[in-house]
Every structure is written in structure tokens, then in C-alpha cells.
Amino acid sequence: MVSIQQQQLESAPAHISAPVPSTITAHRGIDLVMGRTSLPAVGDLPLLRGPRKGDTRTVVIVFGQGQEKIVAVFAEVLGKSYRVKNGFRDVSSNDRDLVVGISATQAKTDIAGRDRTSIVAINVHCTNMGMPPDAYLSAQCDYEFLYTEAPFFRRDLSRFISHTLGQLNHHEILMAKPRTYIISTTFPDVHAALPNIDILTVGADAVEIRVDLLKEPLGDGTYAPIPSLSFVGEQVMLLRQRTELPIMFTTRCRAENGLFPMDNPDLYYEYLYRAIQWGVEYIDVEIWLPERIRRKLYEQRGSSRIMSAFHDFSGTFKWPSARAEATFRESARFADIIRMIAITNDHNENFELEYFRSKIKAEYPDAPPLSAVNMGERGQFSRALNRMFTPITHPLLPIIAAPGQLSAAEINQALSLLGQLPRKNIYGINTPSSRISTPQAPFYGKCFNELGLPHHFSVVERPLKDFASVEAWCNQKNFGGAYLYPAVHFQHLISNSAFFASINNGTGPILSDSVKLIGMVDTIVVQSKASFSASSAPSSAPSSPGHRQNSDSLGSIASSPSGLSPTTVMVFENAAWKGILSTLTRDFAPSAYSGRAGVVLASNPDDAASSLLALKALMVSKIYTVGFKASPAVARDFNLEPFNSLESMQKARTNGANNANHDASPFVVVSALAPEKSNLVGMLVRVFGSRGSSTSRKVFLDLADGSFPRKGDPKLIAEQCGFAAYGAEDVMAFTTVETLRLLVGQNVPYSFVRLASERPMF
């Protein structure tokens, strides 16, 4: 089949005018929620990569015998009420704001005739009840959720439903990174990877499950020639339960260094489409597969993304050839990412690949991004230069997935030796009062060591009101960035420092769109002009082609005496709002917050800023404030309403009782008050405590530092009042993930942060 594929590609026209076919660009640059083809205003930009309304069809849960309670859990995660009905024929437009449950027995009678334009059907199966799920329902439903009853991982359900309904899009976030890596689990059984998954995935942006390498044991002591869908489904479920990283589903064929047979292409479709139904984020589709299969998978991919994969082990493939460009063009027809990998015989072929990469980028600017490397020891140089989903390995893996693979640490060490990753000084700038609560040097040192980064990290202190002292650490030749705890308003930094004020011809550093909205800076990012202009900017929001500035003026250091290089770009960022957003969406889909009301408690607007932005990103319709007064502009942009009395609180509390969908009563309460005010927080939590059915469960987030002594525990009170309660340690871990991504451009999973800080997830 590979030879047939080669013949087809070589017979393709050598010169086809760019841009590439419309199927490549049809899904790009469009806001599916609002139906816009142009980018929104700057004030809306931070939300573009955040939550969306997604699929608004009625969600129908098909459940098996004894699994009725899962319908209520789905409803709670989505923030909706639920109702059990006798069949799809009973589902009407009046159920659009509900989650509907239908038993498997009743669903079989009329599922095939359902209105797919208004109903999204999810087959739900508990693996504790036995496998496989009902084959007919698996095939008929749009999606399938497999879960374990004990233990039950609610965050797995939240991730599944947020992805399949298109409410969260991790792909856009990854595509904005300057570099991305994917690690392949080459274990014959995912169980073997789970004990070390937190360490294995440090530096990885996604994790690949090699289905062809899985070994399903049979009763006679042998292994199935092909792992069954039942076995593979459980493996995917187990992996997703233990990592928050996006998963890539791969069935590598024998001709491309895999074990999946090639005699039945329809078998590939069966497995790959089922992966889409399981909510797997990335689907690896090999280019040798018939066009009808590749087209069908692309059209049915939903929120999943297709990686078109080409591997050549012949040793005759040449990057400068017409065949290479034809392969790229054919791959681009039905792909969101293109992977091209070839075995190399000569070191110079790495330079030929780089020329091919630059040519593709120039001639096909609207094509899907290209991930291309050379295999073998001579091709390792190309792995250091590739920026898109570079395949990586890890010493703890049993085998490497392809010849010449390197770990993330080895790639970073190679980049350092090549002068592409110079040693930098990175700082944690604290105040004396925040010394206890902030991540310290040993943790960051552990991360840098695990990633093979050459940087040096130090924790330093500044007096609480001394903003000018920050300049001393930032105005250095080898300054590589810093986090600030607590956060500082950007105007305090610029107005108290001649250095910051001189940047960008006197206008100061670049402000990310989140900082433009809320003013608070907790991360100072430093990049070279070249890398900054090559990547999206700033990372809190996507850059608009119509608003991109010349890199010569983007936050560059003025020509006045300065320790920092004049080729440097400095960006003021905010990571905390994303830490809060990730915490709030860990067990709830974004739709649970959309259109609802929230409460934010804080002593001043600065302490409340990140919480306000996170709630705005979640499309909370109204935010009640306690303890602070926001500026008129912020109050207008964020739709704030202050609580002036106990009567106003009571009114807000009882609004839901007079509103059929309970949207008017506060659903989420966020407290940024200090630990010594925990009694007040506890009182307010009781005021807004949940009442009624389980679908009315609310959310409480306490940002107070738990290491300080306090009277009463608001989290405990919240849980007793029916809230799902989260604390500062959750936000701090997610914020650390975002901070490291901003400072060093690499991913350290939440699970590793909690593990390294001696607070394991499980």
C-alpha cells in the first residue's frame, strides 16, 4: 500500500497554485460561537482561547441498568437540571436547557431516527458492570463515556463533556506556544505507566497512546493479535483519568514501524472514529489510508483534531523532491496538523528539511502547522529544531517509539549547546508577608533539572510598598523573567522605575490583554525579538494579523544604558486568572457558570482582579462584590453590582427562588479575603448555601493562604452547605503551571506540581 501511495503522490501536479484547497482553511479564523469571521475587539481577546458556549443541542444520556444516577452527575457538571424520559421521541425543543436521560433498553427502539440537529446522544457505560458496552448503542450515539464507579473521577467527566461539546479548546492554546512536545506511552498496558505518569509527562504538551503496541491478554496466556475496542477503550479511560494532558490516539501500521495490520483499512476507521467518540483530543490518521476514510474522519472529527501522519523508512525520501511537497499537499487536505517523518542517511538532510520547512511556511501560510523530523541518530539535530509536536521519549519508558527519539531534557540540552537556549536568571519576587505561601527555589530547581534547562532560579524579597526595587533584578543582561507574589499593578512598576518607563520608546513593556483588562502583573516575561515575532503575542490572547506591531518596537529595551539586551522584548503578564479558571473548571464544565451570577469578596480591587477576569471568561452574567469598590470602567465592563447591606444579599439569595432556571441566585462565590477574616467568609458562605436538589450544587473558592492560622475553615463550612469547595493550593498549582509556561515556554503538568509540593492528586 505504501508503494501505491507513493505512486499517487508522485503523479500529483508538481505546481498547484497556493493557497491550498479550501478544505484546509474552511475551519480557520472563525468564531463558531458568535458566527464571526473577524477577530473581536482587544477587550474580548483573552476570552477567545477560553471557554465557549460550544454545542447547544440537547444532551441526551443513554444509561444502562443500574446507572441512572450518572444522569444527575452529567447535569450537575453542565449546570443544568435533568429529566428521565422514555425515548428519543419524547425529547422536544422544550428540553433544550435540560439534560435528558434515557435507559439503554428504551433508547434502542428509536435512537436511529432521532433528530441529530437538535440532539447530541452520549452512550454512558460503567466498566465495573463489564465490557464491552452495547455495540449498537456505541455505534449509534455521537459520543461514548466510559467510567469507573469506584473510584469515580469527576474531573474526567468534566474534561470529556467540555471537550466533546466544544466548551474548552486546548488545541488553540497549544498552537500558540513557541514549542510543543508529545510523549508516546510505549507500554503494552497503560497500567504500567500510571505510577510514573506525573514524571513521564513533564515537558510534554500531549501524550500519545500507541494502540498498536497494546497487548490484550487472553485466557490461554497468549495475547490478542489486535487489541479489542473494549480493551482499548478501558486503556484510554485509565490514561485520561490520570493525566490532564490532551491525548493522541495512534494506530501505527506495520509499514511505518508499528504493529497494526494493513490488510483492512476499514478497521482503522472503526478504531479511529471510536476514539473521536471517546473524546480523544488528537487522532493520528496515516496518509496511506484511502481518501474516503481520511475525508470521513475529518468531517466527523467534532472537537477532536486530526494529525495526518506520513513516515518513510525506505531511506530514499528526499525533502527537496516534488514528492515531499506533494505529500504535504495531500496531507493538508484532511488535517489540522501535518506530521512528516523520514529516515535519514546523512547529516546534511537535516538542513534540507529546514529548507523544506521554511519553503512550506512561506508558500502555504494558511496550511495546517507542520511537524517534521528525521529519524535515526543522524536526524536528532532536526528534533531540536522542530517546534510543532516534537515526539519525545523518557528514560522510564520501556522502548523508544522511533529511532533517534530524544527526551525533552536532551532536546533542551542540545538547544543550550547550540546557543539557542542561553542560561538565564529567573526570579521569584516575593514580599516578607508572602514568603511562606509561594513556591520556593527547590521546586523550580527541580522543574528546571527535570526539563534539562540551563537557567538559574532565585527567590528574592522586596519591601511591600517598594515597587522600584523590582528594577534591580529585571535590568540585568541575563534576566530571563520573574513571577511577582503578590501581583503588582503595572502602573506602580512603570511610574516607580525609570527602567520600565524607558522600554518601548517610553511607553513601557508590552501589556498582555489580561493585564490591559485588570491591570495586575504577576509574571514578567522576557523573549528575544525573533522568537517573539515568530510566536503569538501576548500569550494571554491571540494576536490579530491586523493589529500586529513591528517587532522592532514591541516592548524592546531603549537605547539608554541598560543591563538588558536591546534585542529583548519584555511583556507584563497575568497567570493567576488562568489558575483560577482551571480550578473552577476542574469538576464543572464552563456552561455551569454561563449566564449565572457570582460573588467576589476582597479587601481591594487589586485582590479581586484575577477572580473577576476568570468569571468574565466563564461568561458569568453578573458579579456581586463585597468589601471593595471597583472603578466605573471595570464595573461597567464586568457587570458588577456591590452588596451594600444584608438586605441586598438576601435579595440576591432569594432571586433564584423566583426564577425558573435559578440563574439569578449566585452560583459561584470567590473569596480573596485574608485568613483573619475567615469568620466573615464563613457567614457569607452560609448566606448563599445551596438548597434543593443536587443539580443546584454551587461552587466556593477560597484564595486565602491556608498556611496561616485562622478561626474557622470556610472550605469546610462551604462543603457542609452543599458547595463544591476549592482552596488556594489548587489555584497556586494551576497558576504555577501557567507561570512556568510563560517563563520558560514548557509544560509542567498540574499533577507534577502537586506531587512536587507533596500534595498528590490521588
N, C-alpha and C positions, 0 to 999 in steps of 0.2 A: 504493500500500500504506500510505503514511503516513496518508492520509485514512481508510482503513478502520480503522487502529489508533486514530486519534483518536475515531472513532465508537464503537468498542468501549469505550474508556476512559471516554468521557463517559456511556455508558449504564450504567456500573457504579454500584452503590448508593453514594450520597453519604455515608451514615453506616453504617459497619460497625464493630462494637464491637472495641476493642483488647483484648488484644494481637492482633497479626497472625497469619495462619494458622500451623498447626503446622509446615508445611514450612520456615518461616523459622527456628524455634527448635529444630528437632529435632537439629541438629548442634552446638548451642552448649552450653558448660558441661559437656562430658562428656570424661572422660579415656578415650580409646579403648583405651589400653594396659591400664589396670587395671580398666576397666569401672565406674569410679566416677562418680557424678553430683554428688558434693560435693567441695569443694576439699580438698586434703590439708593435713596439719599444716604449720605455718610452716617447720619444718626441711626440708620437701620442696619448698617453693615455688620456690627457684631452679632446680630441675630441670624444672619444668613447661614452661618455654619452651625447654628444652634438648633433648638427644637423647631419642628414644623407641624402643621396640622396633619399632613400626611393623608392616608386613605380614610375617607369619611363614610365609607359604606358601613352598613350594619354588620357588626361582628357576631357571627353565629358559632357557638362552641358545640361540637359534636362529642359527646362523652359516653364512655362505656358504663357497664353495670357497676354500681357502687362508687362512681366517680363524680357524682352530681356536685359535690362541694367545690370542685375546681372551677365551676362556672362563676361562683361568687368571688373567687380569688382573681380571676380574669377581670371581672367587673371592678373590683377594688383597685387593681393595678391601673386600669384605664380611667378610673374616677367616674364610673357610671353605675347606674342601678342595673339589675338583671331580672330576667323573667324566663321561665322554662315553658316551652311550647311543644306541641305535638308533632310538628313537622314544618318543613320549609314553606309549605302552602299557607301556614298561619302567620308568617313573617310579613309585615307590611311596612309602609313608609312611616307609620306611627312609632315604629320600633327603632328609628334611626339613632336615637340618643340612649339606647339600651344595649346591653349585652344579652343575647338570646341563647339559651341552652336547649339542645335537642338531643334526646337519647340516641345512641347508635342504631338501635333497632328501628326507631321511627324515622331516623334520617335516611336509612336505606331506601325507603319507599318512594321518596320524591327528590332526593338531592340532585339527581341528574338534570331535573327540569327547573332548578332554581334560577332566579334572575341574578346572573353574575355581575350585572352592572350596579346592583344595589346591595348585594350580599357578599361578604367575604367569609368563607367557611374554613374553620380550623378544626382538624381532627386532633383530639387530645387523648393521649394514651399513657397510662401509668405502667412503667416497665415492671414494677413489682407484681403486676397482675399477669405477667407472662408476655412473651413476644412470639410472633410479630403482631402488630396492630392488624385490624381488619383490612385486608388488601384492597377491597372495593372502596372503602371509605378513604384509604390513603390516596388512591388514585383520583377520586372524585373531588376531594377537598382542595382548596387553594394552598393551604399550609398544614403542617403537622407538628405538634409539640409533644415531645417525649419527656417524661419527668419521672423522678423517684419520689415516692410518698414519704419515705424516711431514709435519709434526711430530705427535706424539701427545700430547694434553692429558689427562693422567690426572686432573687436578682436575675436568675437565669430566665424566668418568665418575663420579667420586665425588659430585659435585653432583647428577648425573642420578639415580643409584641411591638416594642419601639422600633425595631429594625424592619420587621415584615410590613408594618403599617406605614413605614416611611416617616416616622416622627423624629428619629435621630439618624444622621448620616455621617458615619465615621470616615467614609471614603473621601469626602471633600476636605476633611481635616488632614488626612494623610497626604493627599495630593498637594497640600500647601507646604509640607515640610521640605527642607532642602535635601534630606536623605531619608530613605525608608529601607528597612530590612525585614526579611521574613525568614523565620526559622522553621525547618522541617522536622517533625517528630517521626523519626525512622524506627520507632519501636513497633514490634509485632502486635503489641497490645497497649492501648493508651494507659492502662492501669500502671504500667511500669514507669511512665513519665510523670505521673501525678506527684510523687513525693518531692521531686525537684523542679516542678514546673515554674515556681516563683523565680528560681535562679536561672533556669534554662532560658527564660524569655526576657531577661534583662538585655536591653539593647534592641529587641525585636519589636516591630510595629504590628506584626501579624504572625500567626502560627499556622503552619501547613500540616494537614493530616494526610499522609500518604496512604490512601485506601489500598493501593496495590501491594503495599508492604504489610498490611494487617494479616494476621494468621488466626483464623477461627477454628478452635479445637473441635474435633468431632468425638463422638462417644467411643470410637475404637482406638483412640490415641493418635489418630492422624489429624491432618488439617484440611479444611475445605480448599479446593483448587482456586475458588474465588470466594472471598468473604461475602456472606449473605447481606442483603439490605437490613435485615433485622440486627445482625451483629454490628454492622457499620453504623446504624442509627444509634445504638447504645454507646458506641465509641465517640461519636460526635457529641452526644449528650454529656458524657463524662468530661470530655475536654472543655466544653463550654461552661460547665459548672465550676471549673477550677481556674479559668483564666478569663479576664475581661478583654483580652486582645481579640480582634477580628480573626476569623478562621478562614483558611483557604482549603478547599476540597479538591484533591487531586487523584485522578485515576491514570497513572503514568503507564503507557503501553510498553510492550517488550522491546520494540524497536528504538525506544527513546530512554533506555536504561531503567525501565520499570518492569512490573510483573503482570500487568493486566493483559489478557489475551486480545488479539486484534481481529479475530475472525467474525465478530458480531458487533458492528458499530452501534446497533440499537441498544446493546447492553450498556454502553457508555451513556446514552441518552437517559436510560432508566435510572442510573445511579446519579448522574449529574442533575437531572431535574428533581429527583428526590432531595438532593442537597439544597436546592432552592426552596423546596417546600419546608425543609427543616430550618430555614432561616440562616443558612451559612452565608457569610458576607461576601466571600470571593469564590468563584468557580473556575477552575483551570480546565480549559477546553482546547484540546490539541488540534492543530490546524489540519492534520491529515483526515480528520473526520469529515464525512460527506457534508456538503453545504447545507442540505436540508436540516441536518441535525444542529449544526452551528447556528443557523438562522433561527431555528425554533427555540433553542435555548436562549439566544439573545433577546428574542421577542417576549419570552416568558420569564425573564430574569427578575422581574419585580424590583425590589430594593437591593438585590444582590448585584455584584459586578463581575463581569466576565473577563478573565485573563486568557487571551489567545496565546497558546504555547507552541513554540517550534524549537526542536532540539535536533542537532545534526552530529552524529558520531562517526561519519564517514572519513573525516579529515580532509575532504575535498572542497568543503564550503568556503567561499571567499566573500568577505564583506564588500569589496569593491565591485562585485559582479552584479549583472542585471537580475540574477536570481534572488539576491539578497533584497533588493528593492521591491521586486515582485512579491516576495514573501511578506514583507512588511505591509504592502498594499492589500494583499489578500487577508492578512490578519486583521487589518484595521476595519474591515467591513462589518465584523460582528464582535467587537471587543471594546472594553473600557480601558484595558491595559494590554500592551503587547509585550510578550516575552520571547526573545530570540537568543538561543544559546548554541554555541558550536564548539567542537573540539579544536584546539589549536596545535600547530606543529612548530611555530616559530614565534619568538617574542615580538617581532615586528607586526604580527597580525593584531596585536593589541592596539597599535597606532592606526591600523586600517579600520578597526572597529570604532575608534574615536572619531575618525573622519566620517564614517558612515553615520554615526550618531549626530554629529553636527550638521551633516547634509540633510538628514531626515527632519531635524528640528527647524532648519531654515526653509525647506521646501514644503513641509507639511505641518504648518504651525497649529492647525486645528485638529490634527490627528490625536488619537489616544497616546498617552505617555509610553515611552519605550524603556523596557528593562532588558539590557543586552550585556552578556558577559561571555568570555571564552573559558572553556573548561580545561582542566589539566594544570599542572604546576606552572607551565609557561603562561597560562592565561590568568594567573592570580592577580597580575597587575591590573587587568580590566575590572576585577571585582572591587578594587579600591577606587576606581574611577566611576563606576556605575552609581547612579544616585536613586534609581527607582526600584524598590523592592529587590534589593540585592539578596540572593539566597545566602544564608549564613548557617554555620553549624555550631556545635558546642562540645567541649571535651566530655560532657556527661552523656552525650548521645552514643548509642551502640555502634552506628556506622554513619558515614557522611552520605548525603543524598546524591552527590555528584562529584566527579573528580575535581580536585583543586579547591573545594569549598574552604572558606576561612570563617573563623568566628568573628563576632563584632569587635572584640578586643584586638584581634590580629589585624583587622582592616584599619582600625583607628591607629594602631601602632605603625602600620605601613604608611598611612597618611602623614603621621608625625615625622617619620624618617624622610618622607618626600618633601617636607616643608609645607604641606597643605594643612597641617593641624598643629600650629606652633603652641608652645607652652604658654598658658595664660594664668594670671592670678584672679581668682574668683572669690568674692567676699559674701559673708552673711553679716549684714549691718544691723545690729540689734541696739536696743536701749537697755539700761540696767533692769528695768521692770519686766522686760520680756525675755530675760536670759534663760529662765527655766523652761519656757514653753517652746522655744524654737529648735528646729533640727540643728545639731551641732556638727563640728568638723568630722568626727569619726564616721558619721553616716554618709556625708558627702564624699569623704575619702574612700569609703567602701564602694560607693557607686562608681567613682572615677576609676578605681582599681579594677572593678568587675568589667567596666567598659574599655579598659586599656587607654584611658585618656591621660595626656601628659600634664594636665592642669593641677595647680595647687589651690587648695581651698582653705580659707581662714575665716574665723568668726571674730569680728571686731565690734566695739561698742561706741556709740555716740551719745552724748547727753540728750535727753528727751526733746528739749527745745532748740538744740543746736543743729540746724539744718546745713549750715555752711561746712561742717566737718566732713560731710559726705564727699565733698570735692577732693579731699586729700587722698582717698582710695581710688577714686574714679579717674583722676588726672595723672595716670601713670602709663608708661609706654606699654607695659604688658597687662594692662587691665582687661579682663575678659568678661566682666559682668558682675552683678550683685543682686541679692534679694534684700529687701528692706522690711524689717519687722519691728514695730508696726509700720504700716504703709504711711506714706507722706504725700501731701498734696503737691502736685507738680509745680504750682506757683511758689510754694515755700522753697523748693530746691532752686528754681531759676532766679528768684528775687534775692536769695541769700548767697549766690555764688556767681562770681564773675566768669568762672569757667563754663558752667552750664549756660549762662546767658550769652556767651560768645559763640556757642555752637550754631551752625546753620545760618551764618551771616547775621547773628544777633537775635534770631527768633527762637533759639533753644533747640533741644533734641526733638526728634520726631515723637509725636504722641500717637500711641495706638488708638484705635477708635473707642475702645473701652475706657481709656484714660480721658479721651475727649468728652465722653459722656459723664463720667463720675469724678474725674479729677485726680483720683488716688493712684499713686505709683507704688508698687511693691516689688518690681523687678526692673533692673536696668540692663538692657541687652546691648551688646556690642558686636558688630559684624563688619567685615570688610565691605567696601562699596561693591566689589564684584559679586560676592555671594549674596548681598542684599538685593541687588538689581536682578539677579538670576532667580531669586525666590519670590514668593508672595510677600506683601508688606502691608502693614504690620500684621503680625500673626493673629491678633485678636479678631481680625476681619479680613475678608478677601480684598485684594486690590482691584481697582477698576481700571481697565485699559484707558478709559477716558480721563482718568484723574492721576495717572502715574506720573510722578515727577522725575526729572533728570537725576540720576544717581550722584551727579557732581554736587548737588545741593542738599541731598537728603540727609539731614542730621549730621553732616560732615563737620569735622573739627575746624575751627577757624585757623587762619594762618598765624595768629598771635601765639606767643610762646606757650607750649603745651606739652605735657609728657606723653599724651596720647597721640597716636599716629594720625596725620592729616588725611589718610585714606580710610579712616574709620567712620562708621555710621553708628550713632547711638540712638536707641529707642527706649522711651519710657513705656512700660507695660504694666498690666494688672493681671495677676494669675488667680487671685483669691475668688473672683466671681465665678470662674470656671470650676474651682474646687467646691464651691457651694452648689453650683449647678449639678455637678457629678454626684454629689451626696444626695441631693433631693431627687435625682432620677435613678438612684440605685435600685430602689424597690418599687418605684412608681413610673409609669410612662408619662411623658410630658403632657398628654391630654388630660391627665388627672388634675393638672393645675390650670389649664387653659380656660379662660373666662371666669375663673373663680376669684375670690378675694383673699388677701393675705394681710398679716400684721407684722410689722417690723418694730422691735424695741431697741433703742440705742440712746446713749447719752449725748451724741452729737451727730451731725450729718456725715462726717468722715467715717465714723464707725459703721454707719448704716449703708454706705455707698455700694459696696460689693454685693450685699444682700439685695439691694434694690435692683441692681442690674441683672442679677440671676433671676429674680422674679419676673422682671420685664421680659427676659429671654424666654421664660416659660409661659409667656402670654397671660400672666395674671392680670385680670381686668382692673382691679382696684387694690391699692395698698394703704391700709390704715397705719398711721405712725404713732408711736408713743415715746415721749422723752426727748424729742428733738424737733427742730423746725427746719425744713428744707427751704432752699431758695425758691422763689416763684418759678424760675425756669425749670428746675428739677421737679417741682411739684406738678407742673403742667405736663412735662414730658413723661413722667412716670405715673400720672393719675393718682396723686397722694391725697389722703384726707386725714387730718390729725384727729386723734381722740382727745377731746378737751375735758371730758368728765366721765364719771361712771355711767351716767345716763346714755352717753353716746356709745359706750362699749356695749351696754345692754341692748341698745337698738340694733347695733351691727350683729350681735349674737342672735337675736330673735328674727332678723330679716329672713334667714333661711327657712324658718318655720312658715313664713307667709309666701315663700317662693317654691314653686313646684319642683325645681331642679336643685334647690339648695345652693345655688351659685352665689347668692348674696352674703351668706354667712361665711366668715373667714375659714378657709380650708387649711392654710399653712401659717404657722407662727414661727418667726425667726427672732431670736434674742441675741443682741450684741452687747448686752449689759454686762458689767463687771461681775465677778463672782460674789462680791459682797452684797449685791442686790438680788441674790437668788430667791429670797423670800418674796420680793415683788414679782419676779418672773413666775414663781410657782402660783401666786394668786391669780395672775392673768391667764396662766395656762388652765387653771380650773374654770375661769370665766368662759373660755372658749372650748372647753372639753367636748369631745364627741358625744353625741347622743343617738339613739336609734340603732338601725341595722348596721351590719359590718361594713356595708358599702359606704357608710358615712365616715369611715375612719379618716382622721386628719393627720397632719404632719407637723412635728415640732423639731426645730433645730436650735441647739444651744451652742453659741460660739464662745462662751466663757471658758477660760483656761481652767481645766479640771485639776491642774497640779496645785492650785491654791486652795486653802481651806475655805469652806463655805457652810452656811447654815441651810440645810435642806438641799435636795437634789432635784432641780426642775425636770430633768430627764425621767427620773423615777415617778414623779408626780404626773408627768405627761403620759407615761405608759399606763398608769393607773386610771387616767381619764380617757383612755382609748386612743391615744395618739401613737403613731409610729415615730419614735424619738431617735434623734441622732445628735452626736456631740462634736466638739471642736477637734477631737482626734481624727474623726472621719474626714472633716474638711481639710485639716492640715495635711493628711496623707495625699488626698487628691490634689491639693494645691502644690505640694512638693513635686508630684508627677508633672504638673504643668510648668512649674518653675524650672525644673531640670530640662524640660523640652525647650523652653525659651533660652536658657543659658547655654546649653551645650548641643541642642538640636537632636537629642536622642531620647528614646523612651525607656523609662524605668517603671514597670508596672506597679499599680497600686498595691497588689499583693506583696511585692518585694519590699515596698516602703513599710508596710505594716509588719512584715517579717523582720526587717532590719531594725525596726524600732521596738521589737519584742512585743508586738500586738498582733499575733497571727489572725488571719481571717477566719480560720476554721477551727 
